[in-house]
Amino acid sequence: MKRMLYGLMVALLAAPLTAAEMPLNMTQGVTDISGKVYDLHMIILYICCAIGVVVFGIMIYSMIYHRKSKGAVAADFHDSTKVEIAWTVLPFVILIGMAIPATKTLIAMEDPSDAELTIKITGSQWKWHYSYFNEDVEFFSLLSTPAAQITGTEAKTETYLLEVDKPLVLPIDRKVRFLMTSDDVIHSWWVPAFAVKKDANPGFINEAWTKIDKIGTYRGQCAELCGKDHGFMPIVVEAVSEADFDQWLIDQKQLTVDAKAAAEASLSQTLSHEELMAQGEQIYMSRCAACHQPNGAGLPGVFPSLIGSPMIKGPVSGHVDIVVNGKPGTAMQAFAKQLTATEIAAVVTYERNAWGNDSGDTVQAADVNGNGGASSSAAPVEIPSKDMPTPVTLPATLPETEQVEASATEAVTQAVEEVKAVVLDDLTMDELMTMGEKVYMTSCVACHQAAGTGLPGAFPSLVGSPVITGPVSGHLDVVINGQPGTAMQAFNSLLTPQQLAAVVTYERNAWGNNSGDAVQASDVVGHGK
């Protein structure tokens, strides 16, 4: 019998001792925090196994050696003070022993201070948007698993539903701070190898951080049930060396410049109806079919059908507007930052002519750009509302003299500067406040909240803050140039002078600030000179 007990004890202890090799056990990860979480997990597992061995060992021993057939007689005692003290103190000591390492690990997990890189992560149905603060680099990351694999007509790969078109690129050996929010419902950004899992809530900012030790590709998923396509919202992170990351940032910025120039040039192009339909179908299947279904029938009560809908039968401008700016209060999100003007024109053309709609309409990129809200290029350009002053279109081609004297990059940079200085007319206080509120609700509310109260410890309140009550020039400087070492990014390249002036005016007069200051676009252009 003793041999059986010894064998049982060995079997129970063998599990935690070989846990690191078990495929079903928690993985150790590639960050210091993930290592601490793994060690904590193993410590608790060892304690649980030890308690289990003792408790079940005593139970089995008692059942065998104190059974009735052996003539055992139950003891007649009660109210033992020593026993009461023992089973009160011993669990307390065990819990304290478990709480100390757990508390240390949790505190470390919630400390994003001294980060060398800050990235804002925004979840939406069903994609992730990444924005590198102070780097002018941002992009959307979408599932890239082929539809044929999802429908079962092709064999599934090892990375089925865990692959994206644009992964998040991070450097190793640098502390990276994540600011997480959402555009619609609650999502959750989860990468097991980093021991990072944090909810992305609409209207709020949650913080997390990581410091990766090893180069590689790491995958995760949205860990919150966020809708019918929750399972199609993967996360892929490419961890690279610091030198490779710095070069990647340079390449991304150059690609942005090139993309803007190419998109502007495309505004003068006219595509055939067949070309628009072919391109539009591809875009629809990758961006729209999840909600409106591949056959355009939608989901009754959730997503409207596009077959003969009032939007399809109505003016083209209304159709373009809803694709560009979305529809507040519904699941229809704005695609102005996600698609180029050419892509929007193609998908609108496709929707107006597919599934028997046959409107005969052919929409071109120039129609989208002139509709009062679409951008000629996708992210990272911030798209103004159709009610705000819209920057003029960059020239598709430069005069020959300029082409000879300046490179393409310099020409685009010069054109962007001209765009910023277009709208310099003085506006009334009411006009500034109206425009400023729209800019604030689009570009600032995720951090500073709709009521300007911020998030204590993360984002400062704007209600009576030193920036608001201080000189206008200091306020302008923070909004235009950002604030290094904080989450406040520079908006100089994202907003026009008129928009910058309006949002500063709004912040200085909203929520009871009532400074009376009215900032004009000319003040923004002249700032720092």
Secondary structure, DSSP 8 states (H G I E B T S, - for coil): -HHHHHHHHHHHHHHHHTGGG-TTS----SBHHHHHHHHHHHHHHHHHHHHHHHHHHHHHHHHHHT-GGGT---------HHHHHHHHHHHHHHHHHHHHHHHHHHHHHT--TT-SEEEEEEEETTEEEEEETTTTEEEEE-B---HHHHHTSS---TTTT--BSS-EEEETTS-EEEEEEESSS-EEEEEGGGTEEEEE-BT--EEEEE-B-S-EEEEEEE-S--STTGGG-EEEEEEE-HHHHHHHHHHHHHHHHHHHHHHHHHTT----HHHHHHHHHHHIIIIIHHHH-TTS--BTTTB---TT-HHHHS-HHHHHHHHHH--TTSS----TTTS-HHHHHHHHHHHHHSTT--------HHHHHTTSS--SS-TTS----TTS-------SS--HHHHHHS-HHHHHHHHHHHHHTS------HHHHHHHHHHHHHHHTHHHH-TTS--BTTTB---TT-HHHHS-HHHHHHHHHH--TTSS----TTTS-HHHHHHHHHHHHHSTT--------HHHHHTTT-
